[in-house]
């Protein structure tokens, strides 16, 4: 066990704390949506009833018919469907803390600091909200700290990406050079499930991981309008990563959301980087972004899908 620094009360990231919160729900509905490679439960929390979108085709076929309404008809004022995922990389604790605080807000109107969020609380009825607090409980169980604040860079990399068989750090992006990674490492980092699969870079047309299948299935069944993947631990200014291989409507939606987040951060005097360019990295000789889970969720259900990188200490600001 690494030496753990003190943490504020609102910073809740452990699997035990997740289960404790699940057991206290009154407004939301909790289900075990599936199991991880290591047999750990993956919880899903929902707010708002699922509506009937009169589906008669999957998203791809509906697009081929030139009318996405054949997949999900939302022309009569259907509630937007929001889909938020934390802990895809189990060592990136920020997203877990953010989702657990959001659940607290939706249940009580305030986060674990005691700060009120009345607009979120009172307007939740306008949406259907699907929350996955920790999509990779295997990776989270392997990380022996509750926060990365105060840890050395080497210790952070050791927990998150693991070590090769010679004891050297897998580091980033070298940890993606073999996949699945399990047979190549001495210490399996929190990036991966117990089978050594990085869910973000699974085979999406023939997934190796049950966790991947679960996340895609939820997006498809729910016809999510907006999907946000919460990541963290990056040594950079807070930002939203551009999603490659998406259509113009989705890209425009991403840019609008990006600007809204930028404005919110500026009001709170938080650092934030925004890139509104319309250039597409996939048009180059070597894509800067792979066909990772956000665009594949878009292909499954047509959602505007984002990956947001956030610092450990500002998740709920």
C-alpha positions as CSV (number, residue, x, y, z in Angstrom):
1,X,0.0,0.0,0.0
2,X,1.4,3.4,-1.0
3,X,1.4,6.2,1.5
4,X,-1.9,8.0,1.1
5,X,-2.3,11.7,1.5
6,X,-5.3,13.3,3.2
7,X,-8.3,13.7,0.9
8,X,-11.3,16.0,1.2
9,X,-14.7,14.6,2.1
10,X,-16.1,15.0,-1.4
11,X,-13.4,12.9,-3.0
12,X,-15.0,9.4,-3.0
13,X,-13.5,6.9,-5.4
14,X,-13.4,3.5,-3.8
15,X,-15.5,0.5,-4.9
16,X,-16.8,0.3,-1.3
17,X,-17.9,4.0,-1.4
18,X,-19.6,3.3,-4.7
19,X,-21.6,0.5,-3.3
20,X,-22.5,2.5,-0.2
21,X,-23.9,5.2,-2.4
22,X,-25.8,2.7,-4.6
23,X,-27.5,1.3,-1.4
24,X,-28.8,4.8,-0.4
25,X,-30.5,5.7,-3.7
26,X,-34.1,7.0,-3.4
27,X,-34.7,8.9,-6.7
28,X,-32.4,6.9,-9.0
29,X,-32.6,3.3,-9.9
30,X,-29.5,1.1,-9.6
31,X,-29.0,-2.2,-11.4
32,X,-26.0,-4.4,-11.9
33,X,-25.6,-4.0,-15.7
34,X,-22.9,-6.6,-16.0
35,X,-19.8,-8.1,-14.6
36,X,-16.1,-7.3,-15.2
37,X,-13.5,-9.8,-16.4
38,X,-12.7,-10.4,-12.7
39,X,-16.3,-11.0,-11.8
40,X,-16.9,-7.6,-10.1
41,X,-20.3,-5.9,-10.6
42,X,-20.6,-2.9,-13.0
43,X,-23.4,-0.7,-11.6
44,X,-25.7,1.4,-13.7
45,X,-27.7,4.3,-12.2
46,X,-30.6,5.8,-14.1
47,X,-32.8,8.8,-13.6
48,X,-36.0,9.3,-15.6
49,X,-38.1,6.7,-17.4
50,X,-37.1,5.2,-20.7
51,X,-39.3,6.3,-23.5
52,X,-40.5,4.3,-26.5
53,X,-38.8,5.6,-29.6
54,X,-40.7,3.3,-31.9
55,X,-37.6,1.5,-33.1
56,X,-37.8,-0.5,-36.3
57,X,-34.1,-0.6,-37.4
58,X,-30.6,-0.2,-35.8
59,X,-28.8,3.1,-36.2
60,X,-26.6,2.0,-39.1
61,X,-29.5,0.7,-41.1
62,X,-31.7,3.8,-40.3
63,X,-28.9,6.0,-41.6
64,X,-28.7,3.9,-44.7
65,X,-32.4,4.5,-45.2
66,X,-31.6,8.3,-44.9
67,X,-33.8,8.6,-41.8
68,X,-32.4,8.1,-38.2
69,X,-36.0,8.2,-36.9
70,X,-36.3,4.6,-38.0
71,X,-33.8,3.9,-35.2
72,X,-35.1,6.3,-32.6
73,X,-38.0,8.7,-33.4
74,X,-37.5,11.7,-31.1
75,X,-39.6,14.1,-33.2
76,X,-42.4,14.5,-30.6
77,X,-40.5,16.2,-27.8
78,X,-38.7,13.2,-26.3
79,X,-36.4,13.8,-23.4
80,X,-32.7,14.0,-24.2
81,X,-30.8,10.9,-23.1
82,X,-27.5,11.6,-21.3
83,X,-25.0,8.9,-20.9
84,X,-22.0,9.5,-18.5
85,X,-19.2,7.0,-17.9
86,X,-16.5,7.1,-15.3
87,X,-13.6,4.8,-14.5
88,X,-13.1,3.2,-17.9
89,X,-9.4,3.4,-16.9
90,X,-9.6,2.2,-13.3
91,X,-6.6,4.2,-12.2
92,X,-8.1,7.5,-13.4
93,X,-10.0,8.3,-10.3
94,X,-11.4,11.8,-11.2
95,X,-14.3,10.4,-13.3
96,X,-15.4,8.1,-10.5
97,X,-15.4,11.0,-8.0
98,X,-17.3,13.2,-10.5
99,X,-20.1,10.7,-11.1
100,X,-20.5,9.9,-7.4
101,X,-20.9,13.6,-6.7
102,X,-23.3,14.0,-9.5
103,X,-25.4,11.1,-8.1
104,X,-25.4,12.9,-4.8
105,X,-26.5,16.1,-6.5
106,X,-29.4,14.3,-8.3
107,X,-30.5,12.7,-5.0
108,X,-30.2,15.6,-2.6
109,X,-29.4,18.8,-4.5
110,X,-25.9,19.1,-3.1
111,X,-22.6,17.5,-3.6
112,X,-20.4,15.9,-1.0
113,X,-18.9,19.3,-0.1
114,X,-22.4,20.5,0.8
115,X,-22.5,22.9,-2.1
116,X,-25.9,23.3,-3.6
117,X,-26.6,22.7,-7.3
118,X,-30.3,23.6,-7.5
119,X,-30.4,24.0,-11.3
120,X,-29.1,20.4,-11.8
121,X,-31.4,19.1,-9.1
122,X,-34.6,20.8,-10.3
123,X,-34.1,20.3,-14.1
124,X,-33.2,16.6,-14.0
125,X,-36.8,15.7,-14.8
126,X,-36.2,17.1,-18.3
127,X,-33.7,14.3,-19.1
128,X,-33.2,10.6,-19.0
129,X,-29.7,10.1,-17.4
130,X,-27.7,6.9,-17.5
131,X,-24.6,6.8,-15.2
132,X,-21.8,4.2,-15.0
133,X,-19.8,5.3,-12.0
134,X,-17.0,2.8,-12.7
135,X,-16.8,0.9,-15.9
136,X,-13.6,-0.9,-15.0
137,X,-13.9,-2.1,-11.4
138,X,-11.0,-4.5,-11.9
139,X,-8.6,-1.7,-12.6
140,X,-9.9,0.4,-9.7
141,X,-9.5,-2.6,-7.3
142,X,-5.9,-2.8,-8.3
143,X,-5.0,0.8,-7.4
144,X,-4.1,1.1,-3.7
145,X,-4.8,4.8,-3.2
146,X,-7.9,7.0,-3.3
147,X,-6.3,10.0,-5.0
148,X,-3.2,10.6,-7.0
149,X,-2.5,14.0,-5.3
150,X,0.8,13.8,-3.5
151,X,2.0,10.7,-5.4
152,X,5.2,10.8,-7.4
153,X,5.0,10.7,-11.2
154,X,6.7,7.2,-11.1
155,X,4.2,5.9,-8.6
156,X,1.3,7.3,-10.6
157,X,2.5,5.6,-13.7
158,X,3.1,2.3,-11.8
159,X,-0.5,2.3,-10.5
160,X,-2.2,3.3,-13.7
161,X,-0.1,1.7,-16.5
162,X,1.9,-1.0,-14.6
163,X,5.4,-2.4,-15.2
164,X,6.9,-4.6,-17.8
165,X,8.4,-7.9,-16.9
166,X,11.8,-6.3,-16.4
167,X,10.4,-4.0,-13.8
168,X,10.4,-0.8,-16.0
169,X,7.3,1.4,-16.2
170,X,4.9,0.6,-19.0
171,X,4.4,4.4,-19.2
172,X,2.2,6.1,-21.9
173,X,1.7,5.6,-24.8
174,X,4.0,2.5,-24.7
175,X,1.4,0.7,-22.6
176,X,-0.7,0.5,-25.8
177,X,2.0,-1.2,-27.9
178,X,0.8,-4.7,-27.0
179,X,-2.8,-5.6,-26.4
180,X,-4.0,-7.5,-24.4
181,X,-1.1,-6.6,-22.1
182,X,-1.5,-9.1,-19.3
183,X,1.1,-11.7,-20.4
184,X,3.7,-9.0,-21.0
185,X,3.8,-7.3,-17.6
186,X,5.0,-7.9,-14.1
187,X,2.4,-5.5,-12.6
188,X,-0.9,-5.0,-14.3
189,X,-1.9,-1.4,-14.0
190,X,-5.4,0.1,-13.4
191,X,-5.8,1.0,-17.1
192,X,-6.8,-2.6,-17.8
193,X,-9.4,-5.1,-16.7
194,X,-8.2,-8.4,-15.2
195,X,-7.7,-9.9,-18.7
196,X,-5.3,-7.1,-19.6
197,X,-7.7,-5.4,-22.0
198,X,-7.7,-1.6,-22.3
199,X,-11.5,-1.1,-22.9
200,X,-10.9,2.2,-24.7
201,X,-9.0,0.3,-27.4
202,X,-10.9,-2.9,-27.6
203,X,-11.9,-4.6,-30.9
204,X,-15.2,-2.9,-31.4
205,X,-16.7,-5.1,-34.1
206,X,-15.7,-8.2,-32.1
207,X,-15.0,-7.0,-28.5
208,X,-12.7,-9.0,-26.3
209,X,-14.1,-7.5,-23.1
210,X,-17.5,-7.9,-21.6
211,X,-17.2,-4.4,-20.3
212,X,-16.9,-3.1,-23.8
213,X,-19.9,-5.0,-25.0
214,X,-21.8,-3.6,-22.0
215,X,-21.0,0.1,-22.7
216,X,-21.9,-0.3,-26.4
217,X,-25.1,-2.2,-25.7
218,X,-26.3,0.5,-23.3
219,X,-25.6,3.3,-25.9
220,X,-27.5,1.3,-28.6
221,X,-30.5,0.4,-26.4
222,X,-30.8,3.8,-24.9
223,X,-30.3,5.8,-28.1
224,X,-28.2,8.2,-26.1
225,X,-28.1,11.8,-27.5
226,X,-24.9,12.7,-25.6
227,X,-22.2,10.5,-24.1
228,X,-19.4,11.8,-21.9
229,X,-16.4,9.7,-21.0
230,X,-14.6,11.0,-17.9
231,X,-10.8,10.4,-17.9
232,X,-8.0,12.0,-15.9
233,X,-4.5,11.8,-14.7
234,X,-3.1,13.7,-17.7
235,X,-0.3,16.1,-17.2
236,X,-2.0,19.0,-19.1
237,X,-4.6,21.7,-19.0
238,X,-8.2,20.4,-18.7
239,X,-9.7,19.7,-22.1
240,X,-12.1,17.7,-24.2
241,X,-10.4,15.4,-26.7
242,X,-11.5,15.6,-30.3
243,X,-13.4,12.5,-31.4
244,X,-12.2,11.1,-34.7
245,X,-14.3,9.5,-37.5
246,X,-17.6,11.3,-36.7
247,X,-20.1,13.1,-38.9
248,X,-20.6,16.8,-39.2
249,X,-23.6,17.0,-36.9
250,X,-21.7,15.3,-34.1
251,X,-18.7,17.4,-34.6
252,X,-20.7,20.6,-34.5
253,X,-22.4,19.4,-31.3
254,X,-18.9,18.7,-29.8
255,X,-17.8,22.2,-30.6
256,X,-20.8,23.8,-29.0
257,X,-20.4,21.8,-25.8
258,X,-16.7,22.6,-25.8
259,X,-17.4,26.3,-25.9
260,X,-19.9,25.9,-23.1
261,X,-17.4,24.1,-20.9
262,X,-14.8,26.7,-21.6
263,X,-17.2,29.5,-20.6
264,X,-18.1,27.7,-17.4
265,X,-14.4,27.2,-16.5
266,X,-13.6,30.8,-17.2
267,X,-16.4,31.9,-14.8
268,X,-14.7,29.8,-12.1
269,X,-11.2,30.9,-13.1
270,X,-10.2,27.3,-14.0
271,X,-7.7,26.6,-16.7
272,X,-9.2,25.0,-19.8
273,X,-8.0,24.5,-23.4
274,X,-10.5,24.5,-26.2
275,X,-9.9,23.6,-29.9
276,X,-12.7,24.6,-32.3
277,X,-10.9,23.7,-35.5
278,X,-12.8,21.7,-38.0
279,X,-9.7,19.7,-39.2
280,X,-10.1,16.0,-39.0
281,X,-7.0,14.0,-37.9
282,X,-8.3,11.0,-39.8
283,X,-7.7,12.8,-43.1
284,X,-3.9,12.6,-42.5
285,X,-1.6,9.8,-43.4
286,X,-1.6,8.6,-39.8
287,X,-4.6,9.3,-37.6
288,X,-3.8,11.2,-34.4
289,X,-6.8,9.6,-32.8
290,X,-7.7,5.9,-33.1
291,X,-11.2,4.5,-33.6
292,X,-11.5,4.3,-29.8
293,X,-14.7,3.8,-27.7
294,X,-16.2,7.4,-28.2
295,X,-16.7,7.2,-32.0
296,X,-17.8,3.5,-31.7
297,X,-20.5,4.5,-29.2
298,X,-21.6,7.1,-31.8
299,X,-21.7,4.4,-34.5
300,X,-23.8,2.2,-32.2
301,X,-26.3,4.8,-31.2
302,X,-25.8,8.1,-32.9
303,X,-24.7,10.0,-29.8
304,X,-22.5,13.0,-29.5
305,X,-19.6,11.3,-27.7
306,X,-16.8,13.1,-25.8
307,X,-13.8,12.2,-23.8
308,X,-13.0,14.7,-21.2
309,X,-9.6,14.8,-19.4
310,X,-9.8,16.4,-16.0
311,X,-7.4,17.1,-13.1
312,X,-7.7,15.2,-9.9
313,X,-8.5,18.2,-7.8
314,X,-11.2,20.1,-9.8
315,X,-13.6,17.4,-10.8
316,X,-16.7,18.8,-9.1
317,X,-15.9,22.5,-9.4
